[in-house]
């Protein structure tokens, strides 16, 4: 039944029926060689550079079905191909393959003459990072439909474009990280396509973390809350500035809460296209994506509802608090220093002030540790 189901899913997407039959027989042969499909049996498919699909059962290579890689991966991008939960699992674990397949299928349908090898198997420098939650985790504020389109189409397209630009351009640039590309003024001025697409990869990875699947929304706490009150007068004033800046975005852009280390102050700013505050050495604390693809399917022109939903129900203040502490220098080193001065030193003082027997006991304890 499993072999039939897989073969039936792949068959409509290729004209090579012989290859489909080969795939089916490989599955049957592999399980037969094992004796039975016992619980925990792993059926593995690998898309090969030559366009074939390699079949393995429990890590043992069985054989390859030629010319099915695009058709096989396309199954997982079709709403009717597999269940949404299974497709989500495949995309999260093999998203580079899936998004590349989508590109290849789209270009094939459009009559592109580019070879499948150059489209599908080009070595990538960057990969599409999985979401930190499921596609339906942010409902009802942001729908699963929006999240899938946003992540698998738009976010994936930025990754694909950066890889293409790097592969076709100066080989020296391929060694750079996203952050190095974003902070390079020459790239920003002379190669805006690379800058904007690289920044969009970073921006989206940051944006996904700025939202929480549970426990999000409300007002901040800790250092960030106190700094907001100090720099904006109140949380309500901060929200008004954030709303105003988000509504000010024309066409496409990002609204940011940032920390300026030179001024030692929080600020709300707007960047256009893929602009990123790090280009000006300003530290991002929070971000709202104001590109239309982030909200239009759910809200159309009701952008303020999207922003309100973000702050009232989704914003991840815990993540923002970590960003704030890092921006103010309260990272790992400061944390260690705090632990040493507030915990370790008093403990040492107590040890030395204790009597001889207690000192011996502590000494033995440390030796055992």
C-alpha positions, 0 to 999 in steps of 0.5 A: 500500500505504501509503495502504491501510494508513493507511486500514484503521487509521483506518476502524474508529475512525470511522463516516464512511467517506467521510472515510476514502476522502478521506484515502486519495485525498489520500495517493495524489494527493500522492504522484502529484503528486510523481511517486514516493515516493522515499527521504526522502519526508515524508508529514505529517498535522496535526490541525486545530482543526475536527477534520479531518486536513491532508495534506502531502507534502514540505511541500506542502499536498494537502488535508484529510479532515474529522472524522478527528483523534480517530480518526487519533490513536487509531491511535497509542495502540492496541497493534494499530494500529501497531508499538510502535516507531512509536507510541513515536516518535509519542508522543515527538514529539507526546505532547501530541496523543496524550495529549489524544486518549486523553482525548477518546476515553475521554470520548467512550466514556463518553458525555461531551457535552463538545465535541471542540474543548474537549477536544482543541484547548484551548491548553495551558500545559504539555506532557508531556515525553518520557522521556530514554530508550526505554520498555524501557530500564529493563528488567528492573527496571522493565518497558516496560508499567509505563513506558508506563502511568506516563508516558502515563497518570499523568504525562500526566494530571497535565499535563492536569489542571494545564492544565484548572485553569489554563484554568478558573481565575485567568488570572494563574496561567497565567503562572506556571512549575511552580517558581513554583506549587510555591513559592507558599505561598498556592497550596499552602494554598488550591489543593491540586489545582493544587499537587499536580498541578503538583508531580507534573509536576516530580517525574516529570520529575526522577524520570525523570532520576534513572535511567539506561538504562546505567551506573546503580546501584552507589555514588556518587562525587565530592562526593556520595559524600564528603558522604554519608559525612560526613552518614550515616557510610557509604553503607550507612547512607544506604541503610538510611535511604533504604529505611526512608523509602521503606517508610514511605510510606503509600498514595502519596508520594516518598522523597527525598535532599535537601540543606538549604542552611541546615544545609549537610547532606544528609537523607532525607525523605518527602513525601506525595501530590505534595509537593516539597522545593522548597516548603520551599527544600530542594534535591532530589538524588534521588527515588524514586516510591513511588506504586503506579503506579510499581511495582505491575505489576512488584512488587505488594507487594514494594516493597523489591525495587523500591527495591533495583533502583532503587539497584543497577541504575538510579540515575543518580549522574552526575545526582545529582552535578550536583544536589549541586554545584548545591545546594552552589553549585558551579554554572556560576559556581563552575566558571568561577571554578575554571577561571580560578584553576586554569588561566587565571591560571597560563597568564597568569603563564607567558606574562608570564614567557616571553621576548619571542619567545614573547610575540609568538607567543602574541600572534599566536595570540590575534589569529588566534583 
